[in-house]
């Protein structure tokens, strides 16, 4: 990848998203869908991908009146497939003429005791939540190297900052993603590629309806924010060149506790598990 032409002073300026080209995974629902719409409002050319073709088509044909004139391009497929990732990036080059922003928002969780879980569950969660975004970004680096202002967004979870019981697979995948984001942030900074980690807390989405395995635990109600609020925080972080965003007070409070008093999180969760029916 060639050296990025921006000076340090240039990179301290807010990023202008108008006219930039973005690919967003997990674009058919939840935070991914909301990020597509928010980037479109900012004037980005967007390719949205997910497995559900009909949901992507709906997104593409019902634009927000406040969005820019650029159409949202849908491309359905399995982001865990290396072949699909190659075709997705080829589409970015062909349809958009390049790529400036990668948003890895696709993900899924699993709930249940680790000792009783099917080993295939761990592999499925790691493929979707860690390997797929990691390999998509690796494959996208040549295109990002041609961008005037490139950025990568990993959509993670506060459970990547401190684990909770019955979420071992998901916590492991999101902790790995957080570590990858930190490593790439330092590694790619000399080339001008910003890396943003969005650690989501409780968010209104279809997450609990599409678990790889298990069902929603009794202590997971939290104080959820909307997917749109999370998307605004993520896009705001892109504009302000933040290394990390924690959308909502629940995420901010959990992250602070994870760093300062992780024992408190463990005590609260243990108490709620004892009180659960």
BALUM-143659 format. One record per residue: x, y, z of N, C-alpha, C in turn; residue in one letter. Coordinates in steps of 0.001 Angstrom, whole numbers, plus 500000, padded with zeros to 6 digits. Layout:
N
XYZXYZXYZA/...
***
This chain:
277
500845498803500000500000500000500000500879501245500000X/500540502199499176501370503390499098501135504317500281X/502116505172500547502005506110501663500887507111501402X/500101507373502430498972508294502309499484509721502196X/498902510544501302499423511887501059499068512902502129X/498119512617503025497709513618503997498777513865505046X/498903515114505488499775515439506609499019515204507901X/499744515265509038499098515086510333498016516134510546X/498289517385510156497292518446510333496028518142509535X/496191517628508298495032517285507487494164516239508185X/494788515261508794494049514163509399493369514581510698X/493721515723511214493019516226512396491744516972512025X/491570517262510782490345517925510341489212516910510279X/487982517354510494486842516432510359486808515813508970X/486435514565508912486327513882507626485040514322506927X/485156514691505668483988515002504839483570513713504146X/482366513259504420481896511985503873481273512116502490X/480902513304502103480243513500500814481135513023499678X/480592512116498879481325511606497731482210510411498021X/482400510055499297483209508879499608482421507610499309X/483151506521499125482553505251498721482688504250499868X/481568503613500226481553502743501397480904501413501089X/481403500367501745480751499068501737480384498748503174X/479163498294503385478651498034504734478112496619504781X/478647495792505680478124494439505853477024494468506916X/476178493449506896475059493432507833474046494514507533X/473924494879506256473116496030505891471619495799505809X/471154494586506064469724494320505899468892494650507126X/469542494856508287468770495111509504469640495772510557X/468979496236511615469678496722512797470645497852512539X/471782497782513220472775498853513148473366498957511753X/473601497824511096474153497878509744473259498645508792X/471974498347508827471018499057507969470988500548508310X/470988500862509595470951502264510012472216503003509590X/473369502321509602474616502951509157474556503246507661X/474003502317506886473849502562505441473057503843505221X/471938503974505894471084505147505700471763506427506182X/472482506335507284473158507530507806474293507963506887X/475053507005506361476110507364505409475522507957504136X/474387507412503685473739507964502497473306509403502738X/472815509676503942472419511054504276473607512004504203X/474789511461504498475993512285504467476589512403503076X/475948511757502092476410511869500709477336510775500246X/477446509676501000478292508557500591477622507723499500X/478437507147498635477995506112497703478130504794498460X/477045504044498600477053502863499476476710501583498736X/477491500540499010477105499178498662476769498485499978X/475537498006500098475071497325501307474986495836501028X/475549495044501941475525493610501752474994492899502988X/474347491782502767473825490908503818473338489645503124X/472875488687503896472395487444503293470990487579502702X/470164488449503278468755488526502895468543489504501744X/468428488949500541468320489781499340467086490659499361X/465959490109499861464713490890499831464794492100500757X/465469491949501887465608493085502810466534494148502216X/467571493733501528468458494698500871467736495424499748X/466927494683499000466182495312497912465211496354498455X/464591496040499578463681496993500220464429498256500641X/465606498065501206466431499205501612466780500071500406X/467140499433499307467584500168498126466451500929497442X/465225500398497500464127501061496768463292502000497636X/463650502146498913462907503079499756463879504042500432X/464480504914499647465473505838500193464852506853501136X/465657507314502063465239508364502980465154509679502203X/464095510447502385463992511725501666465162512664501941X/465791512497503112466909513376503449468231512867502907X/468227511664502290469472511078501809469947511791500551X/471213511563500220471766512127498994471155511423497783X/471428511952496622470828511422495407471417510084494979X/472554509708495543473199508468495107472373507256495528X/472143506313494638471389505124495025472209504208495925X/471519503476496783472152502444497596472182501169496759X/473340500579496594473500499389495767473456498156496656X/472481497257496460472408496043497268473217494909496636X/473847494099497473474547492915496987474432491829498040X/473579490863497791473326489806498759474379488709498657X/474740488151499824475700487060499844476161486760501257X/476965485740501383477476485261502670478856485841502902X/478968486772503837480231487471504072481304486549504649X/480918485369505132481926484412505611482585483658504463X/482106483849503238482674483191502067483775484051501448X/484960483490501295486067484223500685485741484609499251X/485053483731498538484671484032497154483722485220497103X/482746485256498014481821486396498013482548487680498380X/483477487619499344484220488838499699484991489374498495X/485592488488497709486307488938496507485348489584495514X/484182488958495314483217489523494372482675490859494873X/482511490987496177482033492238496766483018493372496501X/484291493109496711485292494150496488485461494445495000X/485316493425494141485329493670492699484170494586492306X/483015494395492956481857495251492689482130496686493119X/482816496846494247483185498200494685484063498885493644X/485029498143493132485917498720492123485160499041490837X/484267498126490427483556498311489154482457499355489242X/481638499303490303480473500182490404480796501536491008X/481742501556491971482058502799492663483387503411492225X/484194502626491516485489503139491089486547503082492165X/486264502386493254487225502297494360486491502150495674X/487209502381496759486629502195498085487346503083499090X/486569503763499935487124504636500971486839504143502379X/485691503486502590485260503115503935484738501688503931X/485213500886504864484679499550505109484019499562506476X/482744499206506541482026499086507808481634497624507987X/482261496956508939481983495547509215480969495465510348X/479682495418509975478608495434510965477907494090511100X/478164493152510184477514491845510273478006491107511513X/477106490418512180477503489664513359476358488850513906X/476688487981514816475677487155515454476207486602516755X/475303486258517664475710485784518976475236484382519264X/475629483891520407475186482589520895475120482671522409X/474139481993522989473946482013524434473860480570524925X/474521480305526044474452478979526634475736478615527337X/475662477589528174476834477121528905477866476563527922X/479102476980528067480153476591527134480350475078527120X/480284474448528279480543473009528351479483472189527610X/478295472773527445477209472045526796477034472415525327X/477785473396524866477581473909523511478209472990522465X/477626473008521290478173472300520141479431473048519679X/480562472357519491481757473046518997481521473814517697X/480556473367516909480263474073515659479753475482515916X/479136475699517081478630477034517404479773478026517532X/480816477642518258481977478519518408482572478856517047X/482710477863516198483287478107514877482407479043514046X/481088478867514130480179479719513369480246481172513846X/480274481367515171480341482719515718481672483376515366X/482775482639515500484078483205515163484174483542513677X/483610482695512821483633482977511381482908484279511068X/481740484475511666480922485651511352481423486906512034X/481795486787513313482117487975514119483582488372514083X/484454487447513688485880487790513680486555487539512335X/486543486298511860487287485992510641486760486752509435X/485443486839509285484882487525508114485276489004508067X/485087489778509165485517491175509085487027491325508925X/487801490458509603489253490555509490489699490323508050X/489171489283507419489611488966506066489038489929505031X/487864490488505297487339491513504389488258492729504383X/488675493156505561489566494318505638490912494006504992X/491450492805505253492724492446504628492626492532503099X/491538491968502567491359491973501112491098493373500566X/490547494260501408490206495617500960491386496586501015X/492465496217501654493571497157501845494136497721500535X/494267496934499477494741497557498229493821498667497725X/492511498467497796491585499521497391491664500717498326X/491727500457499641491828501553500600493120502337500392X/494158501670499921495423502351499667495347503384498569X/494328503290497722494136504269496654493207505402497069X/492647505317498278491692506317498742492395507569499247X/491706508693499148492258509940499675492033510064501176X/491082509319501726490793509426503163490156508123503659X/490930507038503736490366505723504025490077505496505501X/489097504622505754488745504289507135488133502900507187X/488326502256508325487735500955508621486934501093509906X/485725500543509920484894500530511120484587499083511478X/484999498670512667484618497374513202483487497592514206X/482354496954513983481247497054514927481382495903515919X/481827496257517123482051495271518172480992495354519250X/481374494956520449480434494897521561481164495208522853X/480425495733523820481008495938525146481409494605525775X/480843493499525306481245492193525829482618491784525319X/483152492526524374484542492360523993485484493066524940X/484923493931525805485727494649526804485740493928528137X/484628493250528453484554492425529664483519491332529423X/483873490070529633482963488974529289481869488768530327X/480774488154529870479689487754530744479463486253530609X/478974485601531654478702484162531562477620483862530544X/477699482663529992476770482152528985476920482832527628X/477947483652527485478226484319526206479667484048525762X/480235482923526141481667482691525932482080482835524471X/481314482235523555481678482283522134481676483711521610X/480588484421521908480433485796521425481483486716522047X/481699486583523349482692487417524033484077487199523440X/484432485946523198485742485636522634485913486273521260X/484880486178520427484963486747519081485089488266519124X/484295488920519982484329490383520040485598490896520723X/486145490132521681487424490518522278488534490428521234X/488493489376520408489467489251519328489341490407518341X/488102490802518035487880491908517110488426493216517682X/488222493433518981488746494643519621490275494669519567X/490896493520519789492355493453519714492847493700518294X/492146493131517330492513493355515936492422494835515582X/491349495485516021491189496914515735492349497718516307X/492746497401517543493856498126518148495167497913517422X/495412496677517011496652496378516296496680497070514936X/495558496984514201495515497596512874495563499119512949X/495000499687514005495025501141514150496476501648514146X/497328500972514915498730501367514966499474500994513686X/499139499842513140499836499341511957499540500163510712X/498290500611510571497877501302509355497927502823509463X/498167503342510667498208504801510837499231505475509931X/500448504931509779501399505607508884500926505682507438X/499978504819507057499454504828505696498161505632505593X/497757506264506697496596507153506658495257506472506777X/495217505196507179493955504481507322493487504581508774X/492358505240508994491777505311510330491046504015510641X/491138503556511898490431502358512342489577502724513547X/488274502550513391487308502889514437486671501613514974X/486682501463516292485973500359516941484732500918517611X/483566500406517224482308500800517861481883499663518782X/481974499891520083481611498865521059480171499110521495X/479261498323520959477840498532521208477409497912522531X/476531498620523215475841498078524370474459497638523952X/473498497603524884472133497201524534471570498095523422X/471123497457522353470639498178521176469404497475520636X/468389498257520268467189497664519687467497497185518266X/467489495884518095467794495299516801467220493883516775X/467589493133515753467136491752515633468160490765516196X/469109491259516999470194490417517501469666489177518212X/468710489372519140468223488238519929467330487313519116X/466834487794517977465984486964517130466782486093516171X/468079486355516057468886485635515066470153485046515692X/470023484544516917471164483921517577471595482663516830X/472892482424516821473399481182516244472922479990517068X/472851480182518394472377479138519298471916479780520596X/470982479114521293470533479580522603469390480569522527X/469070481157523675468002482144523745468401483257524704X/467662484333524646468000485543525393468038485276526892X/469123485673527586469213485470529032468382486497529794X/468020486210531040467106487090531785467699488435532166X/469011488588532154469610489854532605469973490775531433X/469446490493530255469912491204529062469047492395528674X/468071492761529517467150493831529109467865495171528978X/468684495554529962469474496775529875468620498006529625X/469247499018529020468553500249528619468906500483527163X/468225499784526233468654499810524840468458501159524164X/469404501481523288469260502641522413468775502134521057X/468339503025520213467885502614518884469085502353517979X/468836501549516943469888501314515955470284502619515280X/469326503515515113469614504807514478470546505648515341X/470344505619516663471229506360517559472638505786517516X/472743504460517478474058503828517371474733504219516062X/473963504234514972474526504601513672475018506037513655X/474258506933514279474703508331514331476011508461515093X/476156507684516174477401507719516936478564507184516106X/478327506107515353479380505522514524479802506486513424X/478833507048512719479159507974511634479790509250512191X/479315509686513361479958510831514002481402510542514350X/481682509312514792483062508924515078483926508931513826X/483346508508512708484074508571511437484419510015511074X/483438510888511212483661512291510855484732512908511755X/484664512605513048485600513208514004486888512416514160X/487046511328513402488255510505513405488549509925514786X/487516509444515452487693508846516765488205507409516632X/489048506959517550489491505561517510488448504597518052X/487528505104518890486525504239519491485282505054519813X/484119504436519663482884505059520116482120504054520964X/481408504589521956480591503789522868479187504392522849X/478345503953521930477025504586521787476119504339522996X/475648505414523597474696505299524694475352505232526067X/474555505608527079475070505633528447475369504241528981X/474593503250528589474851501894529064476217501400528609X/476532501630527350477835501207526832478961501979527491X/478766503287527659479800504108528289480039503671529731X/478958503431530475479093503005531866479720501635531994X/479324500700531134479889499358531175481385499401530875X/481776500172529864483194500266529510484009500854530653X/483462501858531332484174502441532472484332501429533600X/483266500684533865483333499661534903484309498552534520X/484329498184533240485235497132532778486688497514533004X/486986498804532914488369499259533072488723499539534528X/487755500029535298488060500489536650487666499500537742X/486547498815537584486070497907538631485339496725538020X/486042495869537288485382494740536636484682493792537608X/485143493758538843484511492922539861483055493326540085X/482751494611539902481387495084540103480447494484539053X/480907494407537799480098493791536755479811492336537111X/480854491625537537480686490209537882479702490035539038X/479764490935540028478879490837541188477424491087540794X/477195492082539946475833492403539514475245491253538702X/476036490706537785475548489607536959475277488367537808X/476154488074538759475935486916539634474644487067540428X/474375488284540886473148488523541645471918488332540765X/471970488843539538470823488720538631470596487266538230X/471685486501538091471513485083537767470836484346538912X/471172484705540140470539484062541309469059484413541396X/468715485632540964467332486090541069466476485643539884X/467115485150538819466363484764537632465488483545537927X/464270483498537371463377482365537613463913481084536999X/
***
